[in-house]
Amino acid sequence: MEKLAIEGGVPARKAPLPPNYPGAMVMGEEEAAKVAEVIYGRSPFRYYGPDCQNAVQTFENKMAAQLGVPYTLAVSSCTAALIVAMKALGIGYGDKVIVPANTFLATAGAVVACNAVPVFADVDESLNIDPADLLRVFDDEVKAIIVVPILGNPVDMEPVMAFAKKHGVYVIEDVAQSCGTMYKGSYAGTIGDVGVYSFQMNKVLTSGEGGAVVTRDPRIFERAVRYHDQGIFREKARYGIDSSEEEAAFMGQNYRMSELAGAVMVQQWDKLPGIVSAMKSHNQTIRTALSAAFPQINYRRCSDPEGDIGSNLGMIMASREDAMALTHALVAENINVQLLYGGKPVYMIPQLFHQRTADASGFPFNYPFRNPVVYEEQMCPRAVDLIARTVYLPISPLLTEQDVAEIIDGIIKVGHKTGLFDK
């Protein structure tokens, strides 16, 4: 058998795989032409200008129609979307929010930005939040649960929603990494009280930066619109909402999406079905071939395989050391795989673990909770274990048949040579 590239052999691929930026890699003339309309209209602000193109509104309408929700609000980022969603739900100082131990820092950071405090639930073998662990971290100071379908794999929403209903708390779906993911026939983001999406550079769809908030509740939606636009609601007639400024207005922030970003998203949104279809097809081909070669491979569990968008193939190794060995060997073969978030739970990031904020007093962690919030390294042991030994293979929508064949051959080569899949 030929040598591994890490041992001086010939790599399985001559060149690296396409960059892991699905939406950005399919950008082209369509986005450029739509952005040009906004520029030539000299109206990059969504609400007024000499020749408004209404790009953000068009995007919101497209998104709402496909997701099957009545209310969609485009914002400046997914962090903004999280903050807007929580403020729409009235979350603030003195509240706790349950966050999964496996997520990007922004999920917990947005909770802190709302002056609330995150408490962390463990994961199961889906690497998503474990519904069975919610009760462990729940108390009457918890106001909401944020769930995060990590890298296209849907969260098991039925037990989460049942728990939330029983205990009277909100559910926010942070679909930042997983636009297009579905769970039992419904799009992720449309099942909880509020869903949020990201259109940052390395997401499934992108405008460089951008996000969205969706809900079925008109009251929540009005509060979201107001909070994202300095407390103003400029388009009441569009939604048939008749509320009094004197009674409904409150102080907000500026998280508006620009018409330039909206123009990009009008075209990106139309490309979502093709992107998802390609990723799912490539993922299934690779997984089928690897399973035939190594029937014992332990993949991430999935609560609804049909709903997984196929953006990543997650392989759970026997140990952290094996995961690192597999990663190093495959990268040398020009098959770029990774451990997510450095292989650690989000609460281990220093500023979060040590509860450090820009405020000298430690606000909002200084709230006198009846049950104090203390973070410990092993408080989510399954996350500590599983995140460190799960290797992810990103699946680009641009993969060719040759790319797929070389990925398969390279992983099989490494697997046979190292025996890492035999443990």
C-alpha positions as CSV (number, residue, x, y, z in Angstrom):
1,M,0.0,0.0,0.0
2,E,1.3,3.5,-0.9
3,K,2.7,5.7,1.8
4,L,0.6,8.2,3.6
5,A,1.3,11.8,2.6
6,I,2.2,12.5,6.2
7,E,5.0,9.9,5.8
8,G,6.3,11.3,2.6
9,G,3.9,9.6,0.1
10,V,2.0,11.2,-2.7
11,P,-1.2,13.0,-1.5
12,A,-4.5,11.6,-2.5
13,R,-5.3,15.0,-4.1
14,K,-3.0,17.3,-5.9
15,A,-4.8,20.5,-4.7
16,P,-6.8,21.5,-1.7
17,L,-10.6,21.1,-1.8
18,P,-12.8,24.2,-2.6
19,P,-12.8,26.7,0.3
20,N,-15.5,26.0,2.9
21,Y,-17.7,29.0,1.9
22,P,-20.8,27.4,0.2
23,G,-22.7,30.6,-0.6
24,A,-19.7,32.7,-1.4
25,M,-18.3,30.1,-3.8
26,V,-21.5,30.3,-6.0
27,M,-21.6,34.1,-6.1
28,G,-21.6,35.5,-9.6
29,E,-23.2,37.8,-12.1
30,E,-26.6,37.6,-10.5
31,E,-25.5,39.1,-7.2
32,A,-23.3,41.7,-9.0
33,A,-26.2,42.8,-11.2
34,K,-28.6,43.1,-8.2
35,V,-26.2,45.1,-6.2
36,A,-25.6,47.4,-9.1
37,E,-29.3,48.2,-9.2
38,V,-29.1,49.4,-5.7
39,I,-25.9,51.4,-6.4
40,Y,-27.3,53.0,-9.5
41,G,-30.5,53.8,-7.6
42,R,-28.3,55.6,-5.0
43,S,-30.4,54.1,-2.3
44,P,-28.4,51.7,-0.1
45,F,-30.7,52.3,3.0
46,R,-33.7,50.0,3.1
47,Y,-36.4,52.5,4.2
48,Y,-35.8,55.5,2.0
49,G,-33.7,57.1,-0.8
50,P,-34.1,58.7,-4.2
51,D,-34.8,55.4,-6.0
52,C,-35.4,52.5,-3.5
53,Q,-35.1,49.1,-5.0
54,N,-36.7,47.4,-2.0
55,A,-34.1,44.6,-2.0
56,V,-34.3,43.8,1.7
57,Q,-38.1,43.6,1.5
58,T,-37.9,41.3,-1.5
59,F,-35.5,39.0,0.3
60,E,-37.7,38.9,3.4
61,N,-40.7,38.0,1.3
62,K,-38.8,35.2,-0.5
63,M,-37.5,33.8,2.8
64,A,-40.9,33.9,4.5
65,A,-42.6,32.2,1.5
66,Q,-40.1,29.3,1.4
67,L,-40.0,28.8,5.2
68,G,-43.8,29.1,5.5
69,V,-43.7,31.7,8.2
70,P,-45.7,35.0,8.2
71,Y,-42.9,37.2,9.7
72,T,-39.3,37.6,8.6
73,L,-36.9,40.4,9.5
74,A,-33.5,40.9,7.9
75,V,-30.8,42.2,10.2
76,S,-27.1,43.1,10.1
77,S,-25.8,39.8,11.5
78,C,-26.8,36.6,13.3
79,T,-25.5,38.0,16.6
80,A,-27.8,40.9,16.0
81,A,-30.6,38.5,15.2
82,L,-30.0,36.7,18.5
83,I,-30.1,39.9,20.5
84,V,-33.2,41.2,18.7
85,A,-34.9,37.8,19.3
86,M,-34.1,37.8,23.0
87,K,-35.2,41.4,23.4
88,A,-38.4,40.7,21.5
89,L,-39.0,38.0,24.2
90,G,-38.3,40.4,27.0
91,I,-35.1,38.7,28.1
92,G,-32.7,40.8,30.2
93,Y,-31.0,41.3,33.5
94,G,-31.8,38.7,36.1
95,D,-32.6,36.0,33.5
96,K,-30.8,32.8,32.6
97,V,-30.8,31.3,29.1
98,I,-30.0,27.6,28.5
99,V,-27.3,27.3,25.7
100,P,-25.8,24.1,24.3
101,A,-22.2,23.4,25.3
102,N,-21.4,22.9,21.6
103,T,-21.8,26.2,19.7
104,F,-20.0,29.3,18.5
105,L,-19.1,32.0,21.1
106,A,-21.7,34.4,19.6
107,T,-24.6,32.3,20.9
108,A,-23.6,32.7,24.5
109,G,-22.2,36.2,23.8
110,A,-25.5,37.4,22.6
111,V,-27.1,36.3,25.9
112,V,-24.6,38.3,27.8
113,A,-25.2,41.3,25.5
114,C,-28.8,41.1,26.5
115,N,-27.7,41.4,30.1
116,A,-28.7,37.8,30.8
117,V,-26.5,34.9,31.8
118,P,-26.0,31.6,29.9
119,V,-26.2,28.2,31.6
120,F,-25.0,25.3,29.6
121,A,-26.7,22.0,28.7
122,D,-24.7,19.0,27.6
123,V,-24.9,17.3,24.1
124,D,-25.7,13.8,22.9
125,E,-24.1,11.9,20.0
126,S,-25.7,14.3,17.6
127,L,-23.4,16.9,19.0
128,N,-26.5,19.0,19.5
129,I,-28.2,19.8,22.7
130,D,-29.3,16.8,24.7
131,P,-33.0,17.3,25.6
132,A,-32.5,14.9,28.5
133,D,-30.0,17.3,30.1
134,L,-32.3,20.3,30.1
135,L,-33.8,19.6,33.6
136,R,-30.4,19.5,35.1
137,V,-29.7,23.2,34.3
138,F,-33.3,24.4,34.6
139,D,-34.6,26.5,37.4
140,D,-37.3,29.2,37.7
141,E,-34.7,31.9,36.7
142,V,-34.4,30.4,33.2
143,K,-36.5,32.3,30.6
144,A,-35.5,30.6,27.3
145,I,-33.7,27.7,25.7
146,I,-31.4,28.3,22.6
147,V,-30.9,25.3,20.4
148,V,-28.3,25.2,17.7
149,P,-28.3,22.6,14.9
150,I,-24.6,22.3,14.5
151,L,-23.3,22.1,10.9
152,G,-26.5,21.1,9.2
153,N,-27.6,18.4,11.6
154,P,-31.2,19.1,12.9
155,V,-31.9,19.3,16.7
156,D,-34.4,16.8,18.1
157,M,-37.0,19.4,18.6
158,E,-40.0,17.4,19.8
159,P,-38.6,16.8,23.3
160,V,-37.2,20.3,23.5
161,M,-40.6,21.8,22.7
162,A,-42.4,19.5,25.1
163,F,-40.0,20.5,27.9
164,A,-40.4,24.3,27.1
165,K,-44.1,24.0,27.1
166,K,-44.2,22.1,30.4
167,H,-41.9,24.7,32.1
168,G,-43.3,27.8,30.4
169,V,-40.1,29.0,28.7
170,Y,-39.3,30.2,25.2
171,V,-37.3,28.3,22.5
172,I,-35.0,30.2,20.2
173,E,-33.5,28.3,17.2
174,D,-30.0,29.5,16.3
175,V,-29.8,28.2,12.7
176,A,-26.6,30.1,11.9
177,Q,-24.7,27.2,10.4
178,S,-27.7,25.3,9.0
179,C,-29.9,27.3,6.6
180,G,-32.1,24.8,4.8
181,T,-32.0,22.1,7.5
182,M,-35.4,20.5,8.3
183,Y,-36.9,18.5,11.1
184,K,-39.9,16.2,10.4
185,G,-41.0,18.3,7.5
186,S,-40.5,21.8,9.0
187,Y,-37.6,24.1,8.4
188,A,-35.2,24.6,11.3
189,G,-35.9,28.0,12.7
190,T,-39.7,27.8,12.3
191,I,-40.5,25.3,15.1
192,G,-39.6,27.3,18.2
193,D,-40.9,30.7,19.2
194,V,-38.2,32.5,17.2
195,G,-35.6,31.4,14.7
196,V,-32.4,33.2,13.7
197,Y,-30.1,32.8,10.7
198,S,-26.7,33.9,9.7
199,F,-25.4,35.1,6.3
200,Q,-21.8,35.6,7.4
201,M,-19.0,34.6,5.1
202,N,-18.6,30.9,5.8
203,K,-22.4,30.1,6.0
204,V,-24.5,28.2,3.6
205,L,-25.7,31.5,2.1
206,T,-23.8,34.8,2.6
207,S,-23.9,38.5,2.1
208,G,-20.5,38.8,3.9
209,E,-22.4,39.8,7.0
210,G,-26.1,39.5,7.7
211,G,-28.8,37.7,9.5
212,A,-32.6,37.2,9.9
213,V,-35.2,36.7,12.6
214,V,-38.4,34.7,11.9
215,T,-41.5,34.0,14.0
216,R,-45.2,33.2,13.7
217,D,-46.1,35.5,16.5
218,P,-47.1,39.1,15.5
219,R,-46.4,40.5,19.0
220,I,-42.9,39.0,19.0
221,F,-42.4,40.3,15.5
222,E,-43.4,43.8,16.3
223,R,-41.0,43.9,19.2
224,A,-38.2,42.5,17.1
225,V,-38.8,45.1,14.4
226,R,-38.8,47.9,16.9
227,Y,-35.7,46.7,18.7
228,H,-33.7,46.4,15.5
229,D,-34.7,50.0,14.4
230,Q,-34.4,52.3,17.4
231,G,-37.8,51.4,18.6
232,I,-39.6,52.4,15.4
233,F,-42.0,50.3,13.3
234,R,-42.0,51.8,9.8
235,E,-44.0,49.2,7.9
236,K,-47.1,48.5,9.9
237,A,-49.3,48.6,6.9
238,R,-47.2,45.9,5.2
239,Y,-48.2,43.4,7.9
240,G,-51.6,44.7,8.8
241,I,-50.4,45.6,12.3
242,D,-52.1,48.6,13.9
243,S,-50.4,49.6,17.2
244,S,-50.1,52.9,18.9
245,E,-46.6,54.5,19.0
246,E,-47.5,56.0,22.3
247,E,-48.2,52.6,23.8
248,A,-46.0,50.2,21.9
249,A,-42.7,52.1,21.2
250,F,-39.6,51.4,23.4
251,M,-35.9,52.1,23.1
252,G,-34.1,50.0,20.6
253,Q,-30.8,49.7,18.7
254,N,-29.7,49.8,15.1
255,Y,-29.4,46.3,13.6
256,R,-30.9,47.1,10.1
257,M,-29.7,45.2,7.0
258,S,-28.5,47.5,4.2
259,E,-30.0,47.3,0.7
260,L,-26.6,46.2,-0.6
261,A,-26.6,43.1,1.6
262,G,-30.3,42.6,0.8
263,A,-29.6,42.6,-2.9
264,V,-27.0,39.9,-2.5
265,M,-29.4,37.8,-0.4
266,V,-32.2,38.1,-3.0
267,Q,-30.0,36.1,-5.4
268,Q,-28.4,33.9,-2.8
269,W,-31.7,32.7,-1.5
270,D,-32.6,31.4,-4.9
271,K,-29.5,29.3,-4.9
272,L,-30.3,27.5,-1.6
273,P,-32.0,24.5,-3.1
274,G,-29.2,23.8,-5.5
275,I,-26.5,24.2,-2.8
276,V,-28.3,21.9,-0.4
277,S,-29.1,19.3,-3.1
278,A,-25.4,19.1,-4.1
279,M,-24.1,18.9,-0.5
280,K,-26.6,16.1,0.4
281,S,-25.7,14.1,-2.7
282,H,-22.0,14.4,-2.2
283,N,-22.3,13.6,1.5
284,Q,-24.3,10.5,0.9
285,T,-22.0,9.2,-1.8
286,I,-19.0,9.6,0.5
287,R,-20.7,8.2,3.5
288,T,-22.0,5.1,1.6
289,A,-18.5,4.4,0.3
290,L,-16.8,4.8,3.6
291,S,-19.4,2.7,5.4
292,A,-18.8,-0.1,2.9
293,A,-15.1,0.1,3.6
294,F,-15.4,0.6,7.3
295,P,-18.8,-0.6,8.6
296,Q,-17.7,0.3,12.2
297,I,-17.3,4.1,11.5
298,N,-19.2,6.0,14.2
299,Y,-21.0,9.0,12.6
300,R,-22.8,11.7,14.4
301,R,-26.3,10.7,15.3
302,C,-29.1,12.5,13.4
303,S,-32.7,12.9,14.6
304,D,-33.9,13.3,11.0
305,P,-31.4,12.2,8.4
306,E,-33.7,13.5,5.6
307,G,-33.5,17.0,7.1
308,D,-29.6,17.1,7.4
309,I,-28.3,19.4,4.6
310,G,-25.1,17.4,4.2
311,S,-22.8,20.3,4.7
312,N,-20.5,18.3,6.9
313,L,-19.8,14.6,7.6
314,G,-19.0,14.1,11.3
315,M,-17.0,11.0,12.3
316,I,-16.6,10.2,16.0
317,M,-13.3,8.6,16.8
318,A,-12.3,6.4,19.7
319,S,-10.2,9.1,21.4
320,R,-9.0,12.7,21.0
321,E,-5.6,11.4,20.0
322,D,-7.2,9.4,17.2
323,A,-9.2,12.4,16.1
324,M,-6.0,14.5,15.9
325,A,-4.1,11.7,14.1
326,L,-6.9,11.4,11.5
327,T,-7.0,15.1,11.1
328,H,-3.3,15.5,10.5
329,A,-3.2,12.6,8.1
330,L,-6.1,13.7,6.0
331,V,-5.0,17.3,5.8
332,A,-1.6,16.1,4.5
333,E,-3.6,14.2,1.8
334,N,-5.2,17.6,0.8
335,I,-8.5,16.5,2.4
336,N,-9.3,19.4,4.8
337,V,-11.0,18.1,7.9
338,Q,-11.2,19.8,11.3
339,L,-12.1,19.5,15.0
340,L,-14.8,22.1,15.7
341,Y,-14.0,25.0,18.1
342,G,-10.6,23.6,18.9
343,G,-12.2,20.5,20.3
344,K,-13.6,22.2,23.4
345,P,-17.1,23.2,24.7
346,V,-17.9,26.9,24.2
347,Y,-17.9,27.6,28.0
348,M,-14.2,26.9,28.0
349,I,-13.4,30.0,26.1
350,P,-11.5,32.1,28.7
351,Q,-13.7,35.3,28.7
352,L,-16.8,33.2,29.1
353,F,-15.4,30.6,31.6
354,H,-14.1,33.4,33.8
355,Q,-17.2,35.5,33.3
356,R,-15.3,38.6,32.1
357,T,-17.2,41.4,30.4
358,A,-16.4,45.0,29.4
359,D,-18.0,46.2,32.6
360,A,-15.7,46.5,35.6
361,S,-18.4,45.1,37.9
362,G,-18.7,41.9,36.0
363,F,-22.2,42.8,34.8
364,P,-24.5,40.9,34.1
365,F,-22.8,38.0,35.9
366,N,-23.0,39.9,39.1
367,Y,-26.8,39.4,39.4
368,P,-27.7,37.8,42.8
369,F,-29.3,34.7,41.4
370,R,-30.9,32.4,43.9
371,N,-28.9,29.6,42.3
372,P,-25.5,31.1,41.4
373,V,-24.1,30.5,38.0
374,V,-20.7,28.7,38.3
375,Y,-18.8,27.2,35.3
376,E,-16.7,24.2,35.8
377,E,-14.6,22.4,33.1
378,Q,-16.5,19.0,33.5
379,M,-20.0,20.4,33.9
380,C,-20.9,19.0,30.5
381,P,-18.9,15.8,30.3
382,R,-20.3,14.4,27.1
383,A,-19.5,17.7,25.3
384,V,-15.9,17.6,26.7
385,D,-15.6,14.0,25.4
386,L,-17.4,14.1,22.1
387,I,-16.3,17.5,20.7
388,A,-12.7,16.5,21.2
389,R,-13.0,13.3,19.2
390,T,-15.4,14.3,16.3
391,V,-13.7,15.0,13.0
392,Y,-15.7,17.0,10.4
393,L,-15.3,16.8,6.7
394,P,-16.8,19.9,5.0
395,I,-18.8,19.1,1.9
396,S,-18.6,21.8,-0.8
397,P,-21.5,22.1,-3.3
398,L,-18.8,22.6,-5.9
399,L,-17.3,19.1,-5.5
400,T,-16.8,17.3,-8.8
401,E,-17.1,13.5,-9.3
402,Q,-13.4,13.4,-9.3
403,D,-13.2,15.4,-6.1
404,V,-15.6,13.0,-4.4
405,A,-13.7,9.9,-5.7
406,E,-10.4,11.3,-4.4
407,I,-11.9,12.2,-1.0
408,I,-13.2,8.6,-0.7
409,D,-9.9,7.1,-1.8
410,G,-7.9,9.3,0.5
411,I,-10.0,8.5,3.6
412,I,-9.9,4.8,2.8
413,K,-6.2,5.0,2.3
414,V,-5.7,6.7,5.7
415,G,-8.1,4.4,7.4
416,H,-6.5,1.2,6.1
417,K,-3.0,2.4,6.7
418,T,-3.6,3.7,10.3
419,G,-6.3,1.4,11.5
420,L,-8.0,4.5,13.1
421,F,-11.5,3.3,12.1
422,D,-10.9,-0.2,13.6
423,K,-11.0,1.0,17.2
